[in-house]
Amino acid sequence: MPGHYVSTAGRPHECRRGTQECVRHIGSRMTETVELRVNGVRVQAPRGALVSTAVFLAGVAGFRRSVGGQPRGPLCGMGICFECRVTINGREHCRSCQVVCEPGMEVRTDA
């Protein structure tokens, strides 16, 4: 039904198209990319993707280290567990599963 709301990267999106057409419309955005760096490596991530996705695309499995030194990574995917913390543009302890990729972002992992 036209005018319904669909979530795109955590933001509401009012679509004035029919349901099937809206899904195709949102899906077409995934062909657009943004470039950022993860641990100095250039990564092309789909526009609207989360930073945790870009870290995985860079081939990084460990996002941080536990107190005991074990590599840690995303667990819940919704910002509650804090296992996906990274440094973004110099700001430490950012939950990568809650931040949308932006062009030119500098992301650092601690693992």
C-alpha positions in Angstrom: 0.0 0.0 0.0 1.5 3.3 -1.0 2.7 5.5 1.9 3.8 2.7 4.2 7.0 2.9 6.1 10.0 0.6 5.6 13.2 0.7 7.7 16.4 1.3 5.7 19.5 1.2 7.8 17.6 2.0 10.9 15.9 5.1 9.4 12.3 5.3 8.5 11.6 5.6 4.8 8.2 6.6 3.4 7.6 4.8 0.2 5.0 6.1 -2.2 5.0 3.0 -4.3 3.3 -0.4 -3.9 4.9 -3.0 -1.6 6.7 -5.1 -4.2 7.9 -2.0 -6.1 9.1 -0.4 -2.8 11.2 -3.5 -2.1 12.9 -3.3 -5.5 13.4 0.5 -5.0 15.2 0.0 -1.7 17.2 -3.0 -3.0 18.5 -0.9 -5.9 20.3 1.4 -3.4 22.5 -1.5 -2.4 24.4 -1.1 -5.7 25.6 2.3 -4.5 28.7 2.1 -2.3 30.7 4.3 0.1 34.5 4.1 0.5 36.0 3.9 4.0 39.1 2.5 5.6 39.3 -0.3 8.1 42.7 -0.6 9.8 44.1 1.3 6.8 42.6 -1.0 4.2 40.2 0.7 1.7 36.8 -0.9 1.7 33.8 -0.4 -0.5 30.6 -1.0 1.5 27.0 -0.8 0.3 25.5 2.6 1.0 23.5 2.3 4.2 25.5 -0.7 5.5 26.7 -0.7 9.1 30.3 -0.3 10.1 30.3 -3.9 11.4 29.6 -5.0 7.8 32.6 -3.0 6.5 34.8 -4.6 9.1 33.8 -8.0 7.9 34.3 -7.0 4.3 37.8 -5.9 5.2 38.4 -9.5 6.3 38.8 -8.7 10.0 37.3 -11.3 12.3 38.3 -9.8 15.7 36.9 -6.4 16.5 38.5 -6.0 19.9 40.2 -8.1 22.6 38.8 -9.2 25.9 40.5 -8.6 29.2 42.0 -12.0 28.9 43.3 -11.3 25.4 40.8 -13.3 23.3 39.5 -11.8 20.1 35.9 -10.6 20.3 33.3 -9.8 17.6 29.6 -8.9 17.2 27.3 -11.1 19.2 23.9 -9.5 19.4 23.8 -7.2 16.4 21.7 -4.7 18.2 24.1 -2.7 20.4 23.5 -4.5 23.7 26.5 -6.7 24.1 29.2 -4.1 23.2 31.4 -6.8 21.7 31.6 -5.0 18.3 33.3 -1.9 19.7 35.7 -0.1 17.4 37.3 3.3 17.0 35.7 5.5 14.4 37.4 8.7 13.3 39.4 8.7 16.5 36.4 8.2 18.8 36.9 5.0 20.8 34.3 2.4 22.0 31.8 3.0 19.1 29.3 0.1 18.6 29.9 -0.8 15.0 26.5 -2.5 14.7 24.8 0.8 15.4 26.7 3.2 13.1 26.0 3.6 9.3 29.1 3.8 7.1 29.9 7.2 5.8 32.4 8.1 3.0 35.9 8.7 4.3 35.4 7.1 7.7 38.5 5.7 9.4 37.7 2.6 11.4 40.2 0.8 13.7 39.8 -2.5 15.5 41.8 -3.5 18.6 42.1 -7.2 17.9 
